[in-house]
Amino acid sequence: MIPVSALERIDVLTDGASSIYGSDAVAGVINFVLRSDFEGAETSARYGTVTSGGMDEVRVSQTAGAAWASGNVLATYEYFHRNNLLRSDRPTIAAPTFYDGTPAPDEFEFDLLPEQRRHSALLTINQDIAANLRASISGFFSHRESTARNYALTTSANYLLREPTSENFGINAAITYDFTPRWSLQIDGNVSDLRTIDAATRLFPAVQSLPTRVAYSDLWSVSALLNGVLIDLPAGDVKVAIGTQYRHEDFLNRYLAGGGITADGSRKIAAAFGELYIPIFGEANELPGVKRLEVNISGRLDDYSDFGTTINPKIGVLWSPATGLKLRGSYSTSYAPPALGRVYDQQRALLVIPYTLLRNLLGIELPDPSLSDINYMGANGAADDLQPEESTAYTFGADYQWNSQNHAFQASVTYYDVSFEGRLGEVPIPGNLTSAEGVSLAFEDPNLFPPGSVIFFPSDEQVQSVVEGFGERNLSLLGISEIENIGIIDLLSVTRNLASTETRGIDLNISYEFDTDFGRVSAGINANYILDFIRQAADTTPAVESVNSLYNPVDLKLRGRLGYAHDNFSSNLFVNYTDSYRTDSTSSAEPIESWTTLDFSVAYSIENSDEKWLNGTKFGLSIVNIFDEMPPTTSTLGAFRLTGYDPANASPVGRYISFDLRKSF
């Protein structure tokens, strides 16, 4: 939604921040900082293309800004267009087939990446009204269109053309008053609106326009924040921030042409929050082994109209025992109600299919002869009794920095441990198998899953209850003409609150730079190692490890960098590594190879040319995946639309070359 040219930088806070920012900031915050001092005009253009296939993209933007003694203005418009990436452009990636095993007609194609077109614009104005009074207003607008050809499993094998369109706008206005040089009050208001229209056309087996779905999401909020210095200590100022906020959210999802409402809800949130920064030791009062010691304490109270009141604290400590070395740790909690679209979801999917046909699709052996001639009923969607997610997060880390006249070294390591209660998700299945495969496990061990997750030989009342709960409009029959002879009800894929989820891992970042007679050389490595990602559906069911399995995180990812810069020239070479893993944790699991790719970028800027019109011009070239390494091959899942690669851990784009041109006036 925000044009890239309008950004000055992106700040990332990598530990829990719900005590200040609210429920969304469970594991951190990404803050997009806009340019505030830009003057003049800047035109930029970017063209990129794959070297195999027809996907290319264009991005063009125009930025203009002005600054004066008491304020500034910035305006940016950006246009972006990307063609689709066809599955046929990647012959090593196997395509799914229709449920009966037959491929789609040759004239139809699957999209690995859809076509997308986007317009976005931003305007921001800052103005000093008086010596101690400032005002600002920002507005943005974006319009996005997409075209995707994919496959849907409905009453028959359908080949679909989906064309979603979305429009989003927002306005923020703020006023800041300085009581004294050390105390200020800021009051701001936000309004945002999102409209999404999802139109679809069935292309196979017969051309037919499907009901168009429209989603409306609206939000407005007002907040006040008081900042200031409480007292002066030898180590520095004790700073405090106290704030309050009121927010209102609405969500509506419906079908046009009399299709009815599928989700409708609203939420009101009132909040109060505060933060206290205490410097205990610093340069003025350091001790041996304690050059710096700081404590940061914050907390937030939220009152939700639909889920009650919660209080979430955070405490962080930073200790520097020696020059260049910092040790840090934090503890925080969070509380996140389910999104409105989940809480008020009236559209859930229910599929009835002969169990034999389903087993043939997925290669599942018959669990018991009594299940040989029955029909299977499987459900997807959100449960109707969702509760908030609650989490506790710990982080511990160390940062080291060493600088000399021509050398600079930095190293950072962080250990994180985030534990959730009630995290939303599907019932975890041992071996990371599909829900249909979980049915076999449930038959062998009825206590493996929470009660009611899989029902064998249900009564007519149980079948009717599930159909009514999920809505007859959302019911699909595949390979049969009516609901009868139901022998299995599978609710494993229904989104619900899990008993617990825990993830632990280590982040490492090392960089080194030094000057030579020929320029500055730099090198670095960034690594993430996931120790665990464990989910447990209920206190009475087994814990399931999700790391290193198909469509789940891989334990080890690395990105190394080697750079060179001299005057107005710079270049970087990157190497990316994703560790090998297996499709699941069973003995018959298939191995998935590790994936290593190289990226390269080079940039040159012209500043003092005799040709004045060239000054302020920057050129850039980048190559992603230099050697065109295709993603590791995985099994397809037939009628379930999953192609032969893992989109959670690899990209189908291949070698991608882009050219950038930027001109400042």
Secondary structure, 3 states (H helix, E strand, C coil): CCCHHHEEEEEEECCCCHHHHCCCCCCCEEEEEECCCCCEEEEEEEEEEECCCCCEEEEEEEEEEEEECCEEEEEEEEEEEECCEEHHHCCCCCCCCCCCCCCCCCCCCCEEECEEEEEEEEEEEEEEEECCEEEEEEEEEEEEEEEEEEEEECCCEEEEEEEEEEEEEEEEEEEEEEEECCEEEEEEEEEEEEEEEEEEEEEECCCEEEEEEEEEEEEEEEEEEEEEEEEEECCEEEEEEEEEEEEEEEEEEEECCCCEEEEEEEEEEEEEEEEEEEEEECCCCCECCECEEEEEEEEEEEEECCCEEEEEEEEEEEEEEECCEEEEEEEEEEEECCCHHHHCECCCEEEEEEHHHHHHHHCCCCCCHHHCCCEEEEEEEECCCCCCEEEEEEEEEEEEEEECCCEEEEEEEEEEEEEEECCEECCCCHHHCCHHHHHHHHHHCCCCCCCCCEEECCCHHHHHHHHHHHCHHHEEECCCCCCCCEEEEECCCEEEECCEEEEEEEEEEEEEEEEECCEEEEEEEEEEEEEEEEEECCCCCCCEECCCCCCCCCCEEEEEEEEEEECCEEEEEEEEEECCEECCCCCCCCEECCEEEEEEEEEEEECCCCCHHHCCEEEEEEEECCCCCCCCCCCCCHHHCCCCCCCCCCCCCCCEEEEEEEEEC
